[in-house]
Each structure stands twice: as structure tokens, then as C-alpha cells.
Amino acid sequence: MIENPILRGFNPDPSIIRVEDDFYIATSTFEWFPGVQIHHSKDLVNWQLLTHALVHDSQIDLKGIEASGGVWAPCLSYDEVKQTFYLVYTIMRNTNGGAFDLDNYIVTSKSIKGPWSKRIYLNSSGFDPSLFHDEDGRKWLMNLEWDFRQGYEHPGSIVIQEYDIKEKTLIGSPLSISRGATNMGCMEAPHMYKRGKYYYLMTAEGGTGFGHGVAISRSENLLGPYEPDPCNPIITSAKEVNLNRKGVDDYLKPYQFNPDSVLQKSGHGSLVGTQTGEWYIAHLCARPILPEIRSMLGRETAIQRCKWTDDGWIRLASGGQMAELSVRSPQLPHHPYSDAPVREDFDSDMWNIHLNTLRVAPDDSWVSLKARPGFMRIRGRESLFSLHEQSLVARRLQSINVIVETCVEFEPDNFHEMAGLTLFYDQNMFYYLRVYYSETYHAKCLGVLYADNGKRIELSDSHTPIEGWNTIYLRASIKNGKLIFFASPDGNGWIQVGPELDASKCSDEYSNSGHFTGAFVGICCQDSYRKRKYADFDYFEYREA
């Protein structure tokens, strides 16, 4: 059986393909570096993070981008004739004023592991680009054309335009082919498929919140007109479908929470057929903590079994519209992977594939695995509130029950310098157990600092002098949405630092900024004096309970 979600913790907007006996899923990474996670499977049951597509400054530039901007909705495809992988993606730079300043790009590679090419600019008219390879060899780019005009329905329509691979540019003019297959509104995420005489246009509708869904239309002509499936949406967990087309600003739609569904926000689908003739759809979902209804793991990826009807429509094999936790697996050999080690000891100069940085690439100017063998040295730069040059190394939170631990050597000289362990959603919402210099105690101290929807809060009661601690062990215990920090001088006797905290606030639903990513846990260092002070981290451990 397939147990959902297959990609846990902040892996939204899945784009799934099969190349011979291999399945790949690309997901959005937003403001985190490297860009676009690509997972691999042989059986659709077991998945492993294989690589990232965007690893160079020539492919991705994120400095200064607001949280929940950056790399949106990548579409992964494969040209069997040219034996080439294609990846198209959006870099969302700004959404202020509803303007949606963005650029769409394409990169290619002969191998899924790369190296991927330098990016080629496509257009800027809207997000969620998708590349369709037609049977005649022509290639077509689709994207949501964002309509910012007053008095016009938002977000706009799906447009299609031919892409010339020789000239590496779009040719002709874009043509609108759909304004939605339902009355759910907020249409986005187009994907095109050809089966028999029909072209099938799959879209996400209803907004990427609790009203989300997958809809489909078909036409005998690529350029339309497209006929909506009479049973749309084919997947949704919304309490009430076709509620209204308007309200694009109300994408989250908490009133659409459906207590009968474990996998909330089901939508943004991508189809794949197996070599045995079976069909599946990958889609995003969320598992909010109750009763707060907060999705601190972000939007994740699930997969459902499908079937084609006699009259040529695709449906969930289980019947109905609701995504299931357990799904029958395809008739393929079982192919498990070894579990990733829970502890990274930094004994190699190879970067751990599960570790990410925020907006900027890791380089020896601020983070090094070589400066002190067996340690990760992080040089302090800007604060956790920054949109530019944070010195933060983190990994996705993939369970609401985890123990995260590290050991750091750090000798701050003034209050500008700090280092430690963080549970981080974005620059407006995080918790931070930090080592810093206290002028009150004239000593090195521990303390908890956090941001609550942009408000800086320092828990003065948590201040604990630790003069004489040469090594400082730090631990974050997260249980069912609650967080407690601990510290130790030797890794044996632990003391609690600060009170129990509400970790579920690190979620889309709590954010008052309209953000939609997921929580990370990580290590970091700041120096707002001269950006010279560094911290040496001996290990980073992430253990799910």
C-alpha cells in the first residue's frame, strides 16, 4: 500500500513524471536554497530525495524576496526523442499591490541529477508555467496569466504559447484557453496530457487552502475549446464545492475545513501512468494540528490511484472526490530505500542533501565544512528577521513529534553576537534558543527570543548564565504542536530554558502575512557588529519520535 503523504513536510505543488522504470517528483521550494527538490521512486510507495535542480546563482536569485516568494510550482517533463529533461519554474519576486512581479524560466539536463543548464527567460505574465511536448514534436508553454486590472476577475486565465527549442524563446502570441473548469475560482497550475483523441487540461482551483481542488477539461484541439468534466472537481477536501469564483485574496478559506478529511487542502494535481498501465495522480495536501487547525508541516505531497471511465474521463479509483491516506500500490517490484541518518556529524566536506539555506547559497564566505574538520563553522551575519543575508542552515520539519539537537562552541563578546537553534517558519514567525553575551550578567548566557507575526519578543525570564560552558548542547523538543527548549554543558544533564511554547504558530494559518510554506528546524549565527564572529557546530540531529 501507498501511505500518504508520500513526501512529508513542505513539499507542495508536485510535478510527477515517469522515465522508463523511474518516477520523479519536483516540488516548490520558495525562498529556500537550493531550488526545486526532486524525489525518486521505483514503485510509487518508497521515495528518496535524489537531487535539487537549481543550485547555481545563474539559475536562481532570491536575496531580498519576501517569504513565500521565490521558486513557485516547477513543472518537470521529459522529451523521449531528445532524451532531455525540462524544468520550467517561476521566481515570484513581489506580490505587493496585487502586481505579481515574477519571471518564468526554463532549464534542461540530460540527466535528472544534472548539471542543469543556465536558465532561459520565458515570460512574466503569470505564474505556474508548464511545458507540454506534443506528439508532433512541438512544445507549448502554459501559465496562469495574472490579471491585476480593477474590475476584472482574478487571477485571470490559462494561456498557451509555442516554445521554439532552437531559438530558445516563445513564438507567436499567447492564447487564452480556460477561465476555469469550475466555479471555485483561483484557477492556476495548468498541466496538459494527451490520451487518445483528447487533450486534457488539468488545473488547480479554489485557492491553495481549505477550498483547494483539482479540475479537468478536455478538447480534441490543443487550442480548445475545452469541455469541463461534469464531475469536477475530481479531487477536493473542501466542505462545500463550487462555493464562489471570487475572493482570490481569501485563498486560505478556513471555513472550508472539512472534519471528515484527514488530508486537507487537496489540490494542484499531476498525472502519471505506470509501465503496467495503471494511473495515479500526485497532489498537494496538508495535515493540520487540531483543534487549532494549523498546518505547521506546510503543504505536503500525496498520491491517489485513478481510473479512466468508458467515456474518457479520469476519476479517483476509490470513488468520490476525497483523497485517501492508504492507496493501493501499482503492480511493480517493491523498492525500499535506507532511512536517512538522523545525525549529521559534519565529518565530510560534502553538503547534506537535506540541509537548506535561506535565500542565499552556502559558500565558504559564511559557512564552511573545511575550516575546522568535523564541525560546521557558521559566520554571523544578519538577524533572523532579515530578507537578505542570514547565516541559517536548516531542514524541513516532517513530523509534529521530533527531537532536534546540536552542540555548539561559541564565545560572544557583545550583545550583537549570538548563535543557536531555531524553529523557523519565516522572518515574522520563529522561535530561537540562542547563546549570547549579557551585559547584565557580564557573562555568556542562554535565552529564548521569538517573533510572533513580526513582533519581536524576548523572554527575559529565560535568561540563564552559562559562563564556563565550553561546549553548549541545545535541544528542541516538539510534541503535537508544543515546543520546549533544553540545554546542557555535557549532553547528559539537561535544563529547560524558557516555558512551553506554541510551535503550531509556525504555520500558514497563523501567519497574518498570507504566507504558505512550512516550518524548518536549524542552526544559525548572527553578528550585527562586524559580521566576523563565528560559531562551530559539532553535529545536527533530527530524530522523529
N, C-alpha and C positions, 0 to 999 in steps of 0.2 A: 504494500500500500504506500501511497504518497501521503506524507504527513505535512500539513500546511501550518504556517507558511514555510516554503522551502528555502527562502532567503530571509532570515530573521534580522530585524533591526535596521531601519533606514536603508532600504533598498527599493525605492519606488520606480514607477514608470518602466516596467520591464519590457525589453525588446528581445524576443526569443527567435532563434533560427536553428536549423539542423544542417550540418555539412557532413554528408555520408553518415557515419555512425556516431557523430559527436553533436551534442547540443550546447548552445551558448546563450547566455542571457546577459545583456548590457543594462545597467541601471543608472539613474541620475545620481550625481554627487554634489551638485550645487556649489557652495563656496569652498568645499574641501578639496585638497590636493593629495594624490594625483586624481585626474578626472576620469570618470566612467569606469566603474567596476565591471569586470567580465567574469562570470562564473561558468564552470564547465560541468557537464554531466554526460554519462553514457546511458543512463536508464531513466531519467527524469525524477528519480527518487533521491539519489545522493548527489549533492552539489559541492563544488570546491571553488573558492576564489582563485582564479587562474592568473589574472593579469589586470593591468589598467591600460587603457588606450592612450590617454592624454598625459604624458609625462615630461613634456618639454615646454619651455616658455613660448616656443614657436607655435604651440597648439592651444595654449590656454593662458589667459591672463586674468587674474581675479582680484588683484590688490585694489582695495577701496570699495569693492562690491558689497552691497548690503546683504545681510543674512537672508537666505532663501533665494538669493540671486545666483549667478554663476551658471553651471552646466545643467541645463534642463533637458529632459526627455530625449536621450540619444536613441537613434534607430540604427540597429545593426543589420546588415544584409550581406549577401554573398552572390557574386557573379560566377556561376559554374563554368561558363565558357572561358572567361579570362582568369578563373581561379583566383579571384581577388575579393578580399573583404572590404566593405564600405561602411563607414560610420558617419552619420550626419548628426549634428547636435546644435543646440542653442547656447550662447552665452548671454544670459539676461543681465544687463548692466544697471538698469534702473526701472522702477515701476511708478515713480512719483508722478502725481497728476494724471495717472492713467495713461501716460505716454508710452510706456513699454519700449525703452531703448534697448535694442538687442541686435545681435548678429548671428546668422546661421552659417555653419561651416561644414566642410566635408574633409575627411581623411581616409586614406586607403592603406592596405597592407596585404602582402602575400601570405602572411602568417597571422593567426589570431593573436599570437604573442608579440607581434610587432617585429621590427620597428614600424610604427605608423608614420605616414608621410607628414610633411608640413601641411598646415590647414589651408584650405582653399575657401575663399569667401563666396557665399551664395547669395543671400539677400538679408533684409532686415524688416520685412513686412509683418512678421509674426513668428510665433514660437512653435515648438513640437514638429520639426521637419522630419520627413520620412521619404526614403528613396525607394521607388518601385522599378524593378527590372522586368520589362515586358518581354513577351516571347519573341518579338521581332528584334530584340537587342537594344531597343531604345530605352532610355532611362528617364524617369519622371520624378520631380520633386514636388511633394505636397507639404503644406504647412497651414496652420491656422493664421489667417490674415487678421491681425488685430485692428479693430475699428474703434478709434478713440473719439470720433465725431459726436458732438452732442445731438441727441435726438435719434441716433442710430442704435440698433440693437447690438449689444456687446455679448460676447467678444468679437464676433464677425462671422466669417465663413471659411470653409476649407477651399484653398486654391491649389491648382496644379499647373506645373510648367515643365517643359522639357529641359533636361540637363545634357549638354554636349561633353562627352568624356574626353574628346580630343582637344577641344578649345578650353575645357575646364571652366565652363560658365553656363549660366542659364540662357536659353534662347527662346525667341518668341515672347508672348505675353501671358501672364497668369490668367487662368480661367477659374471662376468660382463654380464648384461642383456640388456643394452642400451647405445648407444653413442649419443642419441638424436633422437627425432621423427621429427625434422625439420632441416633446415639449418640456424636457428637463432643463434646457438651456446650457450655457457654459460649455459649448462643444469645443473639443480640442483633440490632440493625439491621433491624427489620421494614420491608418495603415491600410495598404491595398493588397489584395490577393486575387489571383486568377484561378478559377476552377471550372472546368468545362467551358460553357459559353459565357459565363458570367464573370464580371469584375466585382469584387466585394470590397466595399469601403467600410472599415471598422473605425469607430470614433469613441472617445470618452465623452460622456455628457453628464450634466448635473453638478459640476464642480468637484474638485478633488477633496471633498469632505464627506459627510454622512449621507449626502444625496447623490453620491457618485454612481456611475453605471457604465456599462459597455453597450453600445448600439451598433447596428449593422444595416447597410443598404446594399443594393446590387444594381448592376446595369450591364447590358450587352455591349455597351460602348464605354471605353475608358473615360471619356469626357462627359459621360452622362447622357440623359438624366438618370438619377439614382432613385430607386424604389425602396422605401424603408421596409424593414422586416415588420410584419403585422404584430409580432410578439415582442417588439422592443420594449424595454432594454433586455438583452439576453442574459446579463448579469447585473445585479444590484443588491445592496443590503438596505436600501432606503426604506423607511417606514411607509412612504407614500410616493409612488412613481408619477411622473409627468405632473409634478406639483405646479411648477411655473417656469417659463422660459427666462424670466427676468431675474434680477438680483445677483449679477455677476460679482458684486462686492461681498455678497454673503456666501462665499464659496464653501465655508465650513458647515453650515446648516446643522447645528446641533439638534434642532427639533426633528431631524430625520434619523436620529439614532434609533436603531431597531433592536430591542432587547432579545428578539428571537434569533439574532445572528451573532455568532462568535467573531466572524471576520467582517468587521465594519469597513465602510468606505470602499467597497469592492468596485473596481473600475479600471480604466486605462489598460485595455487588453491587447494581447499579441498572440496570433495563432501559430501553431507548428504541427506538422504531420510527421509521424514516425515512419521508419523504413518498413514497418509492419502494417501500414495503412491506418493507424489509429491517430486520432486528433485530440489535441489539448490546447488550452488557452492559458497563458500566463497573465496575471493581473495583479494590480496592487491591492493592498488591504491594510487594516490596522486592527490592533487588539487593545482597546483602551482599558485602563485600570478603572474599576468600579469601586464605589459609587460616583467618584469624581468625573468619570468619563474623560480621561486624559490619556493620550497615546504617546507615552514617553519613549517608546521604541520607534516612533515615527511610522511612516508608511512602509510596509514590507511587501514581499512578493509571494504570491500563492499560485497554484496551478490547478486547473479543473479539466476533467475529461469531457470531451464533446462528441457529438454525433451529427451527421448530416441527415436531414429529413428527405423524404421522397421527392418533395417539391423544391429541394435545393436551398434550404436554409440551415444554418448551424444552430444547435441548441446544446445546453448542458445535458450530459448523459444522465444525470440524476433527475432531470425534470425540473421545471420551475426556473427561478432566477437567482436563487441564493447559493453562494459559494459554500463548499463543504470543507471541513477540517481534514477528513480522510477520503482519499480518492483512489480508485483502482489504478494500479500502475500498468504500463504497457507491457506487452509480451516481449521483453528484452532481457538479456542476461543481467543479473544483479551486479552492480559495480560500486562497492563502497569505497570511501576514502578514509585514510587515517585521520583521527582528530588532530586539530592544530594544537601544538603545545600551549599549556596555559601560562607558561612563564617565558619571557624573553630576557635572557641574561646579558645581551649585548656583547657576547663573546666573539661575534663575527662582524666584519665590516659591511656585511650585506644587510640592506634595509628590510625589516619585517613587512611582509605584504599587507598585513592587517593594520599597520600604523599609518596615520594620515597627519597632514599639517594643514593649517588654516590659511587659505588664500595664496600662500607663497610656497615655493618648492623648498625642500630641505637642501641646504648646501653647507659646506664647511665654514661659511662665514658666521653661522649661528648655531648649527647642530652638527656634532661630529661623533662618529664611532671609532675614530682613529686617534684623537688627541690623547685619550687615556684608555688603552686597551681594556676591555671588559666593562666599560662604562659608556653611557650616552651623555656627552657633555652638551649642555644647552646654555647658550649665552643669552642673558636677559635683554629684552628689547621692550616693546610697548605693552601696555596693560591689556587685560582680558576684555576690556571694553573697546579695544581698537578694531578698525576695519582694514588695517594696513599690514603691519609687520609684527605679528605676535610670534613669540617663541613657544609654541604649543605643539606637542606631539600626542595624538590621541587615537583611540579606536572606537568603533561603534559599540554602543550598548545593545546587546542582543537578548537580554533576559532582564526581568524585573527583580531577579534574585541573584545577586553576584557579590563576590568579594574582590576588590581591586586593591593591589598593594604595590608599594615601591620602597626603595631605600635611597636616600639622597645624602650627599655630603655638600654642605653649603655654609658659607661664612659671610653673612651680610654685614656691612659696615655702617649702613644708614637706612633710613626708613624707605628710601626709593627702591631698595633691592629686596626681592622675595622670590621664593620658589616653592613648588609643592605639587599637590594632587587635586584634580578638579573633576567635577561632574558638570559637563558643559553642553548647553543647548544652543545658545548663541550669545552675542556680546551683551544682550539685555537680560539673559537668564542663565545663571550658573551658580554653582557652589564651589568654594575654593578653600581647602585646608593648606595654609601657607606657612613657611618658615620666613621670618623677617626680623629686622632689628628694632627693638623697642627702646625709645629714648626714655620712657617712663621707668623701665626696669634696668636700663643700661645693659641690656643683655639680648642674646638671641632668644626669640620667642616663637611659639606656635599660636595660631589664631585662625578663626573662620571669617571669611569675607564672602559676601554673595551679592548678586544682582537679582532684583525682583522686578521684572518688566521695566528695566532701565534704572531703577532706583538702587543706589549703592548702599549696602547695609553691612556694617562691621559689628560682629558680636563681641563686644568688649569683655563680657563675662567669660569668653572662651580663651582669653589671652593666658598663655602658660609659658613661663620662663624655662628654657632648656639649655642654659649655659653648661658647657661640659659635655653635651651630647655631640660626639664627633660624627657619628652616623645617626640618621633620623629615619626610622621606619614609619611609613604613613599608610593608613588603610582606610578604605571607604567600604562600608557595608550597606548594601541596598537590598531591602526586603519589601516586596509588594508596595513599592512606591514610597518607602521611607528610607532616609539616609542617616547614617551615623558615622562620624569620623573618629579614628583612633590613631594613636601614635605610641612609639616605643623606642628606647635607646639601643635595644639589642635584638628586637624581633621576637622576644619572648613575653615579657611583661608589658601589657598594653594598657594605656589610659584613654578614656573617652575625652575627646576635645569638642566642646560645644554640645548643644542639645540635639535631639532627634529633629530632622529636617524633612520637609515635604519635597521629595525628589520628583513627584509627579508634576510639579510645576514646570519641569523641563519638558514641555510638550507643546504641540500646536494649539491645543485647546486653551491652554493658559495664556499663551502669548497674546498681548494686545497689539502686536505689530503685524498681524496677518501672516506670520511665518509658518513654514510647513516642511520641517526637516526631521531631525531626530536627535536623541541625546548621545553624547560621547563621554568617555572617561579618559583622562590623560594626565601627562606631566608637563610642567611648564616652568618658565623663569622670566622674571621681569627686572629691568633696571632702567628706571626713568631718570637716573642721574647722568651716567656717561655711557650706558649700554656696553659695559665691559665685564660686569660680574657674571660668573657662570656657576652652574650647579652640575654636579656629577651624579647621575642616577645609575645605580648598580644593577637594577633589574626592574621589570614591569610585569606584574602578574595579574591576569584576568581569569577568575575562576567562577564558573556558574554553579550555583547551589542546586 
